[in-house]
Structures are given as C-alpha cells and as structure tokens.
Amino acid sequence: MPIPLEKLRLPVAYKPVFKVILSQLSRSSWGAGVNSRSVTHILLLQDLNDGKLHRKAGELLCGANKGFDITDSSQGQIECKKCIEILRKHNWVE
C-alpha cells in the first residue's frame, strides 16, 4: 500500500523520484513502452547512516540501481515496496 509523502519522517533530505522500467509493448506495459512495475522511490539528498542501514546521497533508499531512467515524481506517494519496508522498519512513517 503506497505511503503519502506527508506521512514520511526521514532524518535526512530526500525527494520522490519515478524509476521507469522500460519494456516493449506487452501485457505488462502501459502502452507507451513503460512497464507497469515502474514506481515512485525515495532518492536521498544526504548521506544516511542509521544502524546497519548506510546509503550515500544520490542513492535510492531501497538500494536499487538508479539506472538512467529516473525522473522527478509528481506523485504524492511512495510506491516502491522495498522503500516502504525500510521506512516502516525504521519508524520513519507517521
């Protein structure tokens, strides 16, 4: 279940980004060559060190490879399951 941005309480600066997973036209495509698995992630703008979790500025919270298909997101929520799992584990969700 997506988490609205206003409920996030990360200890560092971040911004939501949309990671595009490209695909050819197929059943899992949105008809524009973008796979339906494309979701909004958290891009860290500062280094994050919390217990065993270490991420550098410019990395995605979930640790996924950014690749070349990252764009600013106008979505008002985070959809990446791994980002959400980390947010909940560290109590960064209101």
N, C-alpha and C positions, 0 to 999 in steps of 0.2 A: 504494500500500500504506500503510495507516494507521501512524502512529508512536505508540508508547506514551508517556504523559506522563513516565514516569520516565527516558526517554532524552533529554529536552529539556534544553538548556543555554543558555537565553536570558539575556542580560546584564541584563535588567530583569524586574520583576514582571509576571505575566500570569495569566490564568485561562482555562480552556477554556469555550467557550460554544457552544450549539447554535443555529444560524441556521435558522429554519423558513422554508421556501419553501411558501407556501400554494397549493393547487390545488383544483380541483373533483374529484369522483370521476372518475378516469380510469385508464388502464393504468399510468401512472407514479405514481399515488397509492398510499399505504399504506392506503387505505380510510377515512381519517379526515380527508381534505382536506389532508393534508400530503404534499408531493411527495417522491419518493424521492431527489431531489437535495439534500435538507436534510442538512447535515453539521456536524461539530464544527470550530470555528475557534479561533484564539488571539486573545483580547481583551487588549490591552496595558493595564496599570495604571499605567505610567510612560511618559514620552516615550522614544522610541528613535531614536538617530542613529548610524548605522553606515555610513560611506562615503556612497554615494548613496541609501541607504535612510533615510527620515525618516518617522516615524509619531508622532502625538501620543497621550497617554494617552486611553483610551476608544475608540481605533480598532482595527479588526481588522488583524492582521499582513498579510494578503493585500491590504488596501486596499479590500475590498468594502464597500458601503454596509450599515451595520448594520440600517437599517430599524427596524421596531417589533417584530419577531418574533425577539428574541434571548432565550434563557433559559440559566441555568447548566446546564452539562452534567455528568452523572454518568458519561459515557463515560470510559474510561481511556485514550483515544487521540485524536489529531488526524486528521481525515479530509479536510479541505479540500486539494485538490491544489495550489493556489497557496500556501497557508501552508506545506505540506510542501516545495515547491520553494524557497521563501525560506529555510526552516530549513536545508536541505541546502547551498544556495549559500553561506550564511554560517557553515557548520560549527557549527551550534547543535544538532546531533543527535549523541549519543554513538555 
